[in-house]
Amino acid sequence: MSEPSVADATNRIYESLQADNADIDMHIAALKEALTRAGLKEAVFDPARLVQNNRSGRKLMQAYFRQRGVTVKFSAP
């Protein structure tokens, strides 16, 4: 099985967030590995696809991912 790309890993995180954070830590680890392979320093998420698209929800997501070694940015609307 091939390693997931950054886009695949990001999509799995969106799916996990929709499924009440099922296996989120595993998906974050896969995203971190994909970012490293791609030579990227941060993951970019579309705020419109988030379950809690408000400031506190985005800040909570950034903090949770940062604790796991992934920097999160949000695309402009």
All heavy atoms as a GROMACS GRO file, in nm:
protein
  599
    1MET      N    1   0.085  -0.119   0.000
    1MET     CA    2   0.000   0.000   0.000
    1MET      C    3   0.088   0.124   0.000
    1MET      O    4   0.186   0.133   0.074
    1MET     CB    5  -0.088  -0.002   0.124
    1MET     CG    6  -0.190   0.108   0.126
    1MET     SD    7  -0.306   0.079   0.261
    1MET     CE    8  -0.345   0.246   0.300
    2SER      N    9   0.058   0.221  -0.082
    2SER     CA   10   0.139   0.341  -0.090
    2SER      C   11   0.107   0.436   0.024
    2SER      O   12   0.000   0.429   0.086
    2SER     CB   13   0.115   0.410  -0.224
    2SER     OG   14  -0.017   0.457  -0.232
    3GLU      N   15   0.203   0.522   0.050
    3GLU     CA   16   0.184   0.622   0.154
    3GLU      C   17   0.086   0.728   0.105
    3GLU      O   18   0.089   0.766  -0.012
    3GLU     CB   19   0.319   0.688   0.187
    3GLU     CG   20   0.423   0.591   0.239
    3GLU     CD   21   0.389   0.537   0.376
    3GLU    OE1   22   0.329   0.609   0.455
    3GLU    OE2   23   0.424   0.421   0.402
    4PRO      N   24   0.000   0.780   0.194
    4PRO     CA   25  -0.097   0.881   0.151
    4PRO      C   26  -0.030   1.014   0.119
    4PRO      O   27   0.069   1.051   0.182
    4PRO     CB   28  -0.192   0.894   0.270
    4PRO     CG   29  -0.111   0.849   0.387
    4PRO     CD   30  -0.015   0.746   0.334
    5SER      N   31  -0.084   1.084   0.021
    5SER     CA   32  -0.034   1.218  -0.010
    5SER      C   33  -0.090   1.315   0.093
    5SER      O   34  -0.177   1.279   0.175
    5SER     CB   35  -0.079   1.259  -0.150
    5SER     OG   36  -0.219   1.278  -0.152
    6VAL      N   37  -0.043   1.437   0.087
    6VAL     CA   38  -0.092   1.540   0.180
    6VAL      C   39  -0.242   1.560   0.159
    6VAL      O   40  -0.319   1.568   0.255
    6VAL     CB   41  -0.016   1.673   0.161
    6VAL    CG1   42  -0.077   1.784   0.244
    6VAL    CG2   43   0.132   1.655   0.196
    7ALA      N   44  -0.287   1.562   0.033
    7ALA     CA   45  -0.430   1.580   0.004
    7ALA      C   46  -0.512   1.464   0.058
    7ALA      O   47  -0.620   1.485   0.116
    7ALA     CB   48  -0.451   1.596  -0.146
    8ASP      N   49  -0.463   1.340   0.040
    8ASP     CA   50  -0.534   1.224   0.093
    8ASP      C   51  -0.544   1.230   0.245
    8ASP      O   52  -0.649   1.204   0.303
    8ASP     CB   53  -0.464   1.094   0.052
    8ASP     CG   54  -0.473   1.065  -0.096
    8ASP    OD1   55  -0.565   1.119  -0.162
    8ASP    OD2   56  -0.387   0.990  -0.147
    9ALA      N   57  -0.432   1.262   0.309
    9ALA     CA   58  -0.429   1.268   0.455
    9ALA      C   59  -0.522   1.379   0.506
    9ALA      O   60  -0.593   1.361   0.605
    9ALA     CB   61  -0.287   1.291   0.504
   10THR      N   62  -0.524   1.491   0.435
   10THR     CA   63  -0.612   1.602   0.473
   10THR      C   64  -0.758   1.561   0.460
   10THR      O   65  -0.840   1.588   0.548
   10THR     CB   66  -0.582   1.727   0.388
   10THR    OG1   67  -0.444   1.761   0.404
   10THR    CG2   68  -0.669   1.844   0.429
   11ASN      N   69  -0.792   1.492   0.351
   11ASN     CA   70  -0.930   1.445   0.332
   11ASN      C   71  -0.971   1.347   0.441
   11ASN      O   72  -1.085   1.349   0.487
   11ASN     CB   73  -0.948   1.384   0.194
   11ASN     CG   74  -0.958   1.489   0.086
   11ASN    OD1   75  -1.007   1.599   0.110
   11ASN    ND2   76  -0.912   1.457  -0.032
   12ARG      N   77  -0.879   1.260   0.482
   12ARG     CA   78  -0.910   1.166   0.590
   12ARG      C   79  -0.935   1.240   0.721
   12ARG      O   80  -1.018   1.197   0.802
   12ARG     CB   81  -0.798   1.064   0.605
   12ARG     CG   82  -0.796   0.968   0.489
   12ARG     CD   83  -0.691   0.861   0.505
   12ARG     NE   84  -0.688   0.778   0.387
   12ARG     CZ   85  -0.579   0.725   0.335
   12ARG    NH1   86  -0.463   0.745   0.393
   12ARG    NH2   87  -0.586   0.651   0.228
   13ILE      N   88  -0.865   1.349   0.742
   13ILE     CA   89  -0.889   1.428   0.864
   13ILE      C   90  -1.027   1.493   0.857
   13ILE      O   91  -1.100   1.493   0.956
   13ILE     CB   92  -0.777   1.532   0.885
   13ILE    CG1   93  -0.650   1.457   0.929
   13ILE    CG2   94  -0.818   1.638   0.987
   13ILE    CD1   95  -0.528   1.541   0.946
   14TYR      N   96  -1.065   1.548   0.741
   14TYR     CA   97  -1.201   1.602   0.727
   14TYR      C   98  -1.305   1.496   0.759
   14TYR      O   99  -1.402   1.522   0.831
   14TYR     CB  100  -1.226   1.655   0.584
   14TYR     CG  101  -1.157   1.783   0.548
   14TYR    CD1  102  -1.084   1.792   0.430
   14TYR    CD2  103  -1.166   1.897   0.627
   14TYR    CE1  104  -1.020   1.910   0.393
   14TYR    CE2  105  -1.104   2.015   0.591
   14TYR     CZ  106  -1.031   2.021   0.474
   14TYR     OH  107  -0.970   2.138   0.438
   15GLU      N  108  -1.285   1.375   0.706
   15GLU     CA  109  -1.379   1.265   0.731
   15GLU      C  110  -1.383   1.229   0.879
   15GLU      O  111  -1.490   1.204   0.936
   15GLU     CB  112  -1.340   1.142   0.649
   15GLU     CG  113  -1.359   1.159   0.500
   15GLU     CD  114  -1.292   1.051   0.418
   15GLU    OE1  115  -1.239   0.954   0.476
   15GLU    OE2  116  -1.290   1.065   0.294
   16SER      N  117  -1.268   1.228   0.943
   16SER     CA  118  -1.260   1.197   1.085
   16SER      C  119  -1.332   1.303   1.167
   16SER      O  120  -1.403   1.271   1.263
   16SER     CB  121  -1.114   1.185   1.129
   16SER     OG  122  -1.105   1.159   1.266
   17LEU      N  123  -1.314   1.429   1.131
   17LEU     CA  124  -1.381   1.538   1.203
   17LEU      C  125  -1.533   1.525   1.190
   17LEU      O  126  -1.607   1.550   1.286
   17LEU     CB  127  -1.334   1.674   1.151
   17LEU     CG  128  -1.189   1.710   1.181
   17LEU    CD1  129  -1.151   1.838   1.106
   17LEU    CD2  130  -1.166   1.726   1.330
   18GLN      N  131  -1.580   1.483   1.072
   18GLN     CA  132  -1.724   1.463   1.051
   18GLN      C  133  -1.776   1.346   1.132
   18GLN      O  134  -1.892   1.342   1.170
   18GLN     CB  135  -1.754   1.441   0.902
   18GLN     CG  136  -1.725   1.560   0.814
   18GLN     CD  137  -1.814   1.678   0.840
   18GLN    OE1  138  -1.930   1.663   0.878
   18GLN    NE2  139  -1.761   1.797   0.823
   19ALA      N  140  -1.687   1.248   1.159
   19ALA     CA  141  -1.725   1.126   1.232
   19ALA      C  142  -1.690   1.138   1.381
   19ALA      O  143  -1.650   1.040   1.444
   19ALA     CB  144  -1.657   1.006   1.170
   20ASP      N  145  -1.702   1.257   1.435
   20ASP     CA  146  -1.679   1.281   1.578
   20ASP      C  147  -1.537   1.244   1.619
   20ASP      O  148  -1.514   1.179   1.721
   20ASP     CB  149  -1.783   1.206   1.662
   20ASP     CG  150  -1.794   1.263   1.803
   20ASP    OD1  151  -1.760   1.381   1.823
   20ASP    OD2  152  -1.836   1.188   1.892
   21ASN      N  153  -1.440   1.283   1.536
   21ASN     CA  154  -1.296   1.266   1.562
   21ASN      C  155  -1.250   1.121   1.570
   21ASN      O  156  -1.153   1.091   1.640
   21ASN     CB  157  -1.254   1.342   1.688
   21ASN     CG  158  -1.280   1.490   1.678
   21ASN    OD1  159  -1.280   1.546   1.568
   21ASN    ND2  160  -1.304   1.555   1.789
   22ALA      N  161  -1.314   1.031   1.499
   22ALA     CA  162  -1.274   0.890   1.499
   22ALA      C  163  -1.134   0.876   1.441
   22ALA      O  164  -1.107   0.924   1.332
   22ALA     CB  165  -1.373   0.808   1.418
   23ASP      N  166  -1.044   0.812   1.516
   23ASP     CA  167  -0.906   0.786   1.474
   23ASP      C  168  -0.830   0.913   1.434
   23ASP      O  169  -0.739   0.907   1.351
   23ASP     CB  170  -0.903   0.687   1.356
   23ASP     CG  171  -0.961   0.552   1.392
   23ASP    OD1  172  -0.941   0.508   1.507
   23ASP    OD2  173  -1.024   0.490   1.306
   24ILE      N  174  -0.862   1.025   1.495
   24ILE     CA  175  -0.800   1.152   1.456
   24ILE      C  176  -0.649   1.152   1.477
   24ILE      O  177  -0.574   1.202   1.394
   24ILE     CB  178  -0.867   1.273   1.527
   24ILE    CG1  179  -0.821   1.406   1.465
   24ILE    CG2  180  -0.840   1.272   1.675
   24ILE    CD1  181  -0.877   1.435   1.332
   25ASP      N  182  -0.602   1.092   1.588
   25ASP     CA  183  -0.458   1.091   1.614
   25ASP      C  184  -0.382   1.013   1.507
   25ASP      O  185  -0.273   1.054   1.466
   25ASP     CB  186  -0.428   1.035   1.753
   25ASP     CG  187  -0.474   1.130   1.864
   25ASP    OD1  188  -0.477   1.253   1.841
   25ASP    OD2  189  -0.506   1.081   1.974
   26MET      N  190  -0.438   0.903   1.462
   26MET     CA  191  -0.376   0.824   1.356
   26MET      C  192  -0.369   0.905   1.226
   26MET      O  193  -0.267   0.904   1.156
   26MET     CB  194  -0.455   0.695   1.333
   26MET     CG  195  -0.400   0.606   1.225
   26MET     SD  196  -0.498   0.457   1.201
   26MET     CE  197  -0.648   0.524   1.129
   27HIS      N  198  -0.475   0.978   1.195
   27HIS     CA  199  -0.478   1.058   1.073
   27HIS      C  200  -0.382   1.177   1.082
   27HIS      O  201  -0.321   1.216   0.982
   27HIS     CB  202  -0.620   1.105   1.043
   27HIS     CG  203  -0.714   0.992   1.013
   27HIS    ND1  204  -0.690   0.898   0.916
   27HIS    CD2  205  -0.832   0.958   1.069
   27HIS    CE1  206  -0.789   0.810   0.913
   27HIS    NE2  207  -0.877   0.846   1.006
   28ILE      N  208  -0.368   1.236   1.201
   28ILE     CA  209  -0.273   1.345   1.219
   28ILE      C  210  -0.130   1.294   1.197
   28ILE      O  211  -0.049   1.360   1.132
   28ILE     CB  212  -0.287   1.410   1.358
   28ILE    CG1  213  -0.423   1.482   1.369
   28ILE    CG2  214  -0.174   1.509   1.385
   28ILE    CD1  215  -0.457   1.530   1.508
   29ALA      N  216  -0.099   1.176   1.250
   29ALA     CA  217   0.034   1.117   1.232
   29ALA      C  218   0.061   1.092   1.083
   29ALA      O  219   0.172   1.120   1.034
   29ALA     CB  220   0.046   0.988   1.312
   30ALA      N  221  -0.040   1.043   1.010
   30ALA     CA  222  -0.023   1.019   0.865
   30ALA      C  223  -0.002   1.152   0.792
   30ALA      O  224   0.080   1.160   0.700
   30ALA     CB  225  -0.145   0.946   0.810
   31LEU      N  226  -0.074   1.255   0.834
   31LEU     CA  227  -0.057   1.387   0.773
   31LEU      C  228   0.083   1.440   0.800
   31LEU      O  229   0.148   1.495   0.710
   31LEU     CB  230  -0.163   1.485   0.826
   31LEU     CG  231  -0.150   1.630   0.778
   31LEU    CD1  232  -0.165   1.638   0.626
   31LEU    CD2  233  -0.252   1.717   0.847
   32LYS      N  234   0.131   1.423   0.921
   32LYS     CA  235   0.265   1.470   0.957
   32LYS      C  236   0.370   1.403   0.869
   32LYS      O  237   0.461   1.469   0.818
   32LYS     CB  238   0.291   1.443   1.105
   32LYS     CG  239   0.423   1.497   1.154
   32LYS     CD  240   0.438   1.472   1.302
   32LYS     CE  241   0.570   1.524   1.355
   32LYS     NZ  242   0.585   1.498   1.498
   33GLU      N  243   0.358   1.273   0.849
   33GLU     CA  244   0.451   1.199   0.762
   33GLU      C  245   0.441   1.247   0.618
   33GLU      O  246   0.543   1.264   0.551
   33GLU     CB  247   0.423   1.050   0.770
   33GLU     CG  248   0.457   0.988   0.904
   33GLU     CD  249   0.412   0.843   0.915
   33GLU    OE1  250   0.377   0.781   0.812
   33GLU    OE2  251   0.413   0.791   1.028
   34ALA      N  252   0.319   1.270   0.569
   34ALA     CA  253   0.299   1.315   0.432
   34ALA      C  254   0.359   1.455   0.412
   34ALA      O  255   0.420   1.482   0.308
   34ALA     CB  256   0.150   1.316   0.396
   35LEU      N  257   0.343   1.542   0.510
   35LEU     CA  258   0.401   1.676   0.502
   35LEU      C  259   0.553   1.668   0.496
   35LEU      O  260   0.617   1.738   0.417
   35LEU     CB  261   0.358   1.761   0.622
   35LEU     CG  262   0.213   1.808   0.624
   35LEU    CD1  263   0.178   1.866   0.759
   35LEU    CD2  264   0.187   1.909   0.514
   36THR      N  265   0.611   1.580   0.577
   36THR     CA  266   0.757   1.563   0.579
   36THR      C  267   0.806   1.514   0.443
   36THR      O  268   0.904   1.567   0.389
   36THR     CB  269   0.798   1.465   0.691
   36THR    OG1  270   0.753   1.516   0.816
   36THR    CG2  271   0.948   1.447   0.695
   37ARG      N  272   0.737   1.414   0.387
   37ARG     CA  273   0.776   1.361   0.255
   37ARG      C  274   0.765   1.467   0.147
   37ARG      O  275   0.847   1.472   0.055
   37ARG     CB  276   0.688   1.241   0.217
   37ARG     CG  277   0.729   1.112   0.283
   37ARG     CD  278   0.659   0.994   0.220
   37ARG     NE  279   0.515   1.007   0.212
   37ARG     CZ  280   0.430   0.979   0.311
   37ARG    NH1  281   0.476   0.935   0.426
   37ARG    NH2  282   0.300   0.994   0.295
   38ALA      N  283   0.664   1.554   0.158
   38ALA     CA  284   0.642   1.657   0.056
   38ALA      C  285   0.730   1.780   0.080
   38ALA      O  286   0.732   1.872  -0.002
   38ALA     CB  287   0.495   1.698   0.055
   39GLY      N  288   0.799   1.784   0.194
   39GLY     CA  289   0.885   1.898   0.225
   39GLY      C  290   0.807   2.022   0.267
   39GLY      O  291   0.856   2.134   0.256
   40LEU      N  292   0.687   2.001   0.318
   40LEU     CA  293   0.603   2.113   0.362
   40LEU      C  294   0.612   2.130   0.513
   40LEU      O  295   0.636   2.035   0.586
   40LEU     CB  296   0.457   2.089   0.321
   40LEU     CG  297   0.433   2.074   0.170
   40LEU    CD1  298   0.289   2.035   0.145
   40LEU    CD2  299   0.467   2.203   0.098
   41LYS      N  300   0.589   2.252   0.558
   41LYS     CA  301   0.598   2.282   0.700
   41LYS      C  302   0.462   2.294   0.768
   41LYS      O  303   0.453   2.292   0.889
   41LYS     CB  304   0.675   2.413   0.720
   41LYS     CG  305   0.814   2.410   0.661
   41LYS     CD  306   0.916   2.412   0.769
   41LYS     CE  307   1.053   2.422   0.711
   41LYS     NZ  308   1.138   2.313   0.744
   42GLU      N  309   0.356   2.313   0.688
   42GLU     CA  310   0.224   2.332   0.748
   42GLU      C  311   0.115   2.272   0.661
   42GLU      O  312   0.130   2.259   0.541
   42GLU     CB  313   0.197   2.481   0.771
   42GLU     CG  314   0.199   2.563   0.646
   42GLU     CD  315   0.197   2.712   0.672
   42GLU    OE1  316   0.254   2.758   0.772
   42GLU    OE2  317   0.137   2.782   0.590
   43ALA      N  318   0.005   2.237   0.727
   43ALA     CA  319  -0.112   2.184   0.658
   43ALA      C  320  -0.213   2.297   0.642
   43ALA      O  321  -0.232   2.378   0.734
   43ALA     CB  322  -0.173   2.071   0.739
   44VAL      N  323  -0.278   2.303   0.527
   44VAL     CA  324  -0.378   2.407   0.501
   44VAL      C  325  -0.515   2.340   0.491
   44VAL      O  326  -0.535   2.246   0.416
   44VAL     CB  327  -0.346   2.482   0.370
   44VAL    CG1  328  -0.452   2.589   0.343
   44VAL    CG2  329  -0.208   2.545   0.377
   45PHE      N  330  -0.607   2.390   0.573
   45PHE     CA  331  -0.743   2.336   0.577
   45PHE      C  332  -0.842   2.441   0.530
   45PHE      O  333  -0.822   2.560   0.552
   45PHE     CB  334  -0.779   2.291   0.719
   45PHE     CG  335  -0.708   2.166   0.761
   45PHE    CD1  336  -0.585   2.171   0.825
   45PHE    CD2  337  -0.764   2.041   0.737
   45PHE    CE1  338  -0.520   2.057   0.862
   45PHE    CE2  339  -0.699   1.925   0.774
   45PHE     CZ  340  -0.576   1.933   0.838
   46ASP      N  341  -0.950   2.395   0.471
   46ASP     CA  342  -1.059   2.482   0.427
   46ASP      C  343  -1.156   2.496   0.544
   46ASP      O  344  -1.220   2.398   0.584
   46ASP     CB  345  -1.129   2.418   0.307
   46ASP     CG  346  -1.247   2.499   0.257
   46ASP    OD1  347  -1.274   2.609   0.311
   46ASP    OD2  348  -1.313   2.453   0.162
   47PRO      N  349  -1.170   2.615   0.600
   47PRO     CA  350  -1.258   2.631   0.716
   47PRO      C  351  -1.404   2.596   0.687
   47PRO      O  352  -1.477   2.556   0.777
   47PRO     CB  353  -1.244   2.778   0.755
   47PRO     CG  354  -1.167   2.845   0.649
   47PRO     CD  355  -1.104   2.740   0.562
   48ALA      N  356  -1.446   2.604   0.562
   48ALA     CA  357  -1.585   2.571   0.528
   48ALA      C  358  -1.615   2.422   0.547
   48ALA      O  359  -1.730   2.384   0.563
   48ALA     CB  360  -1.615   2.613   0.385
   49ARG      N  361  -1.511   2.338   0.547
   49ARG     CA  362  -1.531   2.193   0.561
   49ARG      C  363  -1.520   2.146   0.706
   49ARG      O  364  -1.532   2.027   0.733
   49ARG     CB  365  -1.430   2.118   0.476
   49ARG     CG  366  -1.454   2.140   0.327
   49ARG     CD  367  -1.364   2.056   0.241
   49ARG     NE  368  -1.390   1.915   0.259
   49ARG     CZ  369  -1.316   1.819   0.205
   49ARG    NH1  370  -1.213   1.850   0.130
   49ARG    NH2  371  -1.344   1.691   0.226
   50LEU      N  372  -1.498   2.239   0.798
   50LEU     CA  373  -1.484   2.202   0.938
   50LEU      C  374  -1.620   2.191   1.006
   50LEU      O  375  -1.714   2.260   0.969
   50LEU     CB  376  -1.400   2.306   1.013
   50LEU     CG  377  -1.258   2.326   0.962
   50LEU    CD1  378  -1.190   2.434   1.044
   50LEU    CD2  379  -1.178   2.198   0.965
   51VAL      N  380  -1.627   2.105   1.106
   51VAL     CA  381  -1.751   2.089   1.181
   51VAL      C  382  -1.779   2.215   1.260
   51VAL      O  383  -1.891   2.264   1.263
   51VAL     CB  384  -1.741   1.966   1.275
   51VAL    CG1  385  -1.863   1.956   1.363
   51VAL    CG2  386  -1.723   1.839   1.194
   52GLN      N  387  -1.677   2.269   1.327
   52GLN     CA  388  -1.692   2.393   1.403
   52GLN      C  389  -1.614   2.502   1.333
   52GLN      O  390  -1.497   2.526   1.362
   52GLN     CB  391  -1.639   2.376   1.545
   52GLN     CG  392  -1.734   2.304   1.636
   52GLN     CD  393  -1.692   2.321   1.780
   52GLN    OE1  394  -1.582   2.289   1.817
   52GLN    NE2  395  -1.783   2.371   1.860
   53ASN      N  396  -1.679   2.569   1.240
   53ASN     CA  397  -1.612   2.676   1.166
   53ASN      C  398  -1.638   2.809   1.236
   53ASN      O  399  -1.706   2.896   1.187
   53ASN     CB  400  -1.661   2.682   1.022
   53ASN     CG  401  -1.588   2.789   0.944
   53ASN    OD1  402  -1.482   2.834   0.984
   53ASN    ND2  403  -1.646   2.830   0.833
   54ASN      N  404  -1.583   2.819   1.356
   54ASN     CA  405  -1.584   2.946   1.427
   54ASN      C  406  -1.444   2.966   1.484
   54ASN      O  407  -1.360   2.876   1.478
   54ASN     CB  408  -1.692   2.951   1.535
   54ASN     CG  409  -1.678   2.839   1.636
   54ASN    OD1  410  -1.570   2.788   1.664
   54ASN    ND2  411  -1.791   2.798   1.692
   55ARG      N  412  -1.417   3.081   1.538
   55ARG     CA  413  -1.281   3.111   1.584
   55ARG      C  414  -1.235   3.012   1.690
   55ARG      O  415  -1.123   2.960   1.683
   55ARG     CB  416  -1.274   3.254   1.639
   55ARG     CG  417  -1.132   3.294   1.676
   55ARG     CD  418  -1.124   3.440   1.723
   55ARG     NE  419  -0.987   3.483   1.737
   55ARG     CZ  420  -0.909   3.453   1.839
   55ARG    NH1  421  -0.953   3.377   1.935
   55ARG    NH2  422  -0.784   3.498   1.844
   56SER      N  423  -1.318   2.983   1.788
   56SER     CA  424  -1.275   2.892   1.895
   56SER      C  425  -1.252   2.751   1.842
   56SER      O  426  -1.158   2.683   1.884
   56SER     CB  427  -1.375   2.892   2.011
   56SER     OG  428  -1.500   2.842   1.969
   57GLY      N  429  -1.332   2.706   1.748
   57GLY     CA  430  -1.314   2.575   1.688
   57GLY      C  431  -1.184   2.566   1.610
   57GLY      O  432  -1.111   2.467   1.619
   58ARG      N  433  -1.153   2.671   1.536
   58ARG     CA  434  -1.028   2.672   1.458
   58ARG      C  435  -0.907   2.678   1.552
   58ARG      O  436  -0.807   2.609   1.529
   58ARG     CB  437  -1.027   2.789   1.360
   58ARG     CG  438  -1.128   2.773   1.248
   58ARG     CD  439  -1.112   2.878   1.139
   58ARG     NE  440  -1.120   3.014   1.188
   58ARG     CZ  441  -1.233   3.085   1.197
   58ARG    NH1  442  -1.348   3.031   1.160
   58ARG    NH2  443  -1.231   3.209   1.242
   59LYS      N  444  -0.914   2.760   1.656
   59LYS     CA  445  -0.802   2.770   1.751
   59LYS      C  446  -0.781   2.639   1.826
   59LYS      O  447  -0.667   2.598   1.850
   59LYS     CB  448  -0.825   2.885   1.851
   59LYS     CG  449  -0.818   3.022   1.788
   59LYS     CD  450  -0.682   3.048   1.729
   59LYS     CE  451  -0.674   3.183   1.664
   59LYS     NZ  452  -0.546   3.204   1.596
   60LEU      N  453  -0.889   2.572   1.862
   60LEU     CA  454  -0.878   2.442   1.929
   60LEU      C  455  -0.812   2.341   1.836
   60LEU      O  456  -0.724   2.265   1.878
   60LEU     CB  457  -1.017   2.394   1.972
   60LEU     CG  458  -1.022   2.260   2.044
   60LEU    CD1  459  -0.947   2.268   2.176
   60LEU    CD2  460  -1.166   2.221   2.070
   61MET      N  461  -0.851   2.341   1.709
   61MET     CA  462  -0.791   2.249   1.612
   61MET      C  463  -0.642   2.278   1.597
   61MET      O  464  -0.560   2.187   1.598
   61MET     CB  465  -0.862   2.262   1.478
   61MET     CG  466  -0.809   2.169   1.372
   61MET     SD  467  -0.902   2.190   1.219
   61MET     CE  468  -0.810   2.083   1.111
   62GLN      N  469  -0.607   2.407   1.585
   62GLN     CA  470  -0.465   2.443   1.571
   62GLN      C  471  -0.385   2.396   1.692
   62GLN      O  472  -0.275   2.341   1.677
   62GLN     CB  473  -0.450   2.594   1.554
   62GLN     CG  474  -0.487   2.644   1.418
   62GLN     CD  475  -0.475   2.794   1.406
   62GLN    OE1  476  -0.514   2.868   1.495
   62GLN    NE2  477  -0.423   2.840   1.293
   63ALA      N  478  -0.438   2.417   1.811
   63ALA     CA  479  -0.367   2.377   1.933
   63ALA      C  480  -0.351   2.225   1.941
   63ALA      O  481  -0.242   2.175   1.974
   63ALA     CB  482  -0.441   2.429   2.056
   64TYR      N  483  -0.454   2.152   1.909
   64TYR     CA  484  -0.450   2.006   1.916
   64TYR      C  485  -0.348   1.950   1.816
   64TYR      O  486  -0.268   1.862   1.849
   64TYR     CB  487  -0.590   1.949   1.888
   64TYR     CG  488  -0.601   1.802   1.920
   64TYR    CD1  489  -0.620   1.758   2.050
   64TYR    CD2  490  -0.591   1.706   1.819
   64TYR    CE1  491  -0.630   1.623   2.080
   64TYR    CE2  492  -0.600   1.571   1.847
   64TYR     CZ  493  -0.620   1.531   1.979
   64TYR     OH  494  -0.629   1.396   2.007
   65PHE      N  495  -0.350   2.003   1.695
   65PHE     CA  496  -0.256   1.956   1.593
   65PHE      C  497  -0.114   1.998   1.629
   65PHE      O  498  -0.019   1.923   1.607
   65PHE     CB  499  -0.294   2.010   1.455
   65PHE     CG  500  -0.403   1.932   1.387
   65PHE    CD1  501  -0.527   1.915   1.445
   65PHE    CD2  502  -0.381   1.876   1.262
   65PHE    CE1  503  -0.628   1.844   1.381
   65PHE    CE2  504  -0.479   1.805   1.197
   65PHE     CZ  505  -0.603   1.788   1.257
   66ARG      N  506  -0.096   2.119   1.682
   66ARG     CA  507   0.037   2.168   1.720
   66ARG      C  508   0.099   2.077   1.826
   66ARG      O  509   0.218   2.048   1.822
   66ARG     CB  510   0.029   2.312   1.770
   66ARG     CG  511   0.164   2.373   1.803
   66ARG     CD  512   0.158   2.521   1.840
   66ARG     NE  513   0.054   2.551   1.936
   66ARG     CZ  514  -0.054   2.625   1.912
   66ARG    NH1  515  -0.074   2.677   1.792
   66ARG    NH2  516  -0.143   2.648   2.006
   67GLN      N  517   0.018   2.028   1.921
   67GLN     CA  518   0.068   1.936   2.023
   67GLN      C  519   0.119   1.807   1.961
   67GLN      O  520   0.202   1.738   2.018
   67GLN     CB  521  -0.042   1.902   2.124
   67GLN     CG  522  -0.080   2.017   2.214
   67GLN     CD  523  -0.202   1.985   2.298
   67GLN    OE1  524  -0.271   1.885   2.277
   67GLN    NE2  525  -0.231   2.072   2.394
   68ARG      N  526   0.071   1.775   1.842
   68ARG     CA  527   0.111   1.653   1.773
   68ARG      C  528   0.212   1.680   1.661
   68ARG      O  529   0.241   1.594   1.580
   68ARG     CB  530  -0.012   1.580   1.719
   68ARG     CG  531  -0.081   1.505   1.833
   68ARG     CD  532  -0.230   1.509   1.827
   68ARG     NE  533  -0.284   1.451   1.948
   68ARG     CZ  534  -0.306   1.518   2.061
   68ARG    NH1  535  -0.276   1.646   2.069
   68ARG    NH2  536  -0.356   1.459   2.167
   69GLY      N  537   0.265   1.804   1.657
   69GLY     CA  538   0.372   1.838   1.565
   69GLY      C  539   0.331   1.884   1.427
   69GLY      O  540   0.412   1.884   1.336
   70VAL      N  541   0.205   1.925   1.410
   70VAL     CA  542   0.157   1.972   1.280
   70VAL      C  543   0.107   2.115   1.293
   70VAL      O  544   0.020   2.143   1.375
   70VAL     CB  545   0.043   1.882   1.225
   70VAL    CG1  546  -0.010   1.936   1.094
   70VAL    CG2  547   0.092   1.738   1.208
   71THR      N  548   0.163   2.204   1.212
   71THR     CA  549   0.117   2.343   1.208
   71THR      C  550  -0.001   2.352   1.113
   71THR      O  551   0.006   2.305   0.999
   71THR     CB  552   0.230   2.436   1.160
   71THR    OG1  553   0.341   2.421   1.248
   71THR    CG2  554   0.186   2.581   1.160
   72VAL      N  555  -0.109   2.414   1.159
   72VAL     CA  556  -0.232   2.425   1.080
   72VAL      C  557  -0.256   2.570   1.040
   72VAL      O  558  -0.249   2.660   1.124
   72VAL     CB  559  -0.353   2.373   1.161
   72VAL    CG1  560  -0.483   2.402   1.088
   72VAL    CG2  561  -0.340   2.225   1.188
   73LYS      N  562  -0.285   2.590   0.914
   73LYS     CA  563  -0.328   2.720   0.861
   73LYS      C  564  -0.463   2.696   0.794
   73LYS      O  565  -0.497   2.584   0.757
   73LYS     CB  566  -0.228   2.774   0.759
   73LYS     CG  567  -0.090   2.798   0.814
   73LYS     CD  568  -0.088   2.916   0.907
   73LYS     CE  569   0.055   2.937   0.956
   73LYS     NZ  570   0.065   3.028   1.063
   74PHE      N  571  -0.536   2.805   0.777
   74PHE     CA  572  -0.667   2.796   0.712
   74PHE      C  573  -0.666   2.879   0.584
   74PHE      O  574  -0.613   2.990   0.583
   74PHE     CB  575  -0.778   2.842   0.806
   74PHE     CG  576  -0.788   2.753   0.927
   74PHE    CD1  577  -0.735   2.792   1.048
   74PHE    CD2  578  -0.849   2.630   0.919
   74PHE    CE1  579  -0.742   2.709   1.160
   74PHE    CE2  580  -0.857   2.546   1.029
   74PHE     CZ  581  -0.804   2.586   1.150
   75SER      N  582  -0.726   2.823   0.479
   75SER     CA  583  -0.732   2.896   0.352
   75SER      C  584  -0.830   3.011   0.365
   75SER      O  585  -0.923   3.007   0.446
   75SER     CB  586  -0.775   2.801   0.239
   75SER     OG  587  -0.901   2.746   0.267
   76ALA      N  588  -0.810   3.112   0.283
   76ALA     CA  589  -0.900   3.228   0.285
   76ALA      C  590  -1.034   3.187   0.226
   76ALA      O  591  -1.040   3.108   0.133
   76ALA     CB  592  -0.839   3.342   0.206
   77PRO      N  593  -1.142   3.243   0.280
   77PRO     CA  594  -1.276   3.208   0.229
   77PRO      C  595  -1.300   3.257   0.089
   77PRO      O  596  -1.239   3.334   0.033
   77PRO     CB  597  -1.371   3.276   0.327
   77PRO     CG  598  -1.291   3.367   0.411
   77PRO     CD  599  -1.148   3.334   0.389
   0.00000   0.00000   0.00000
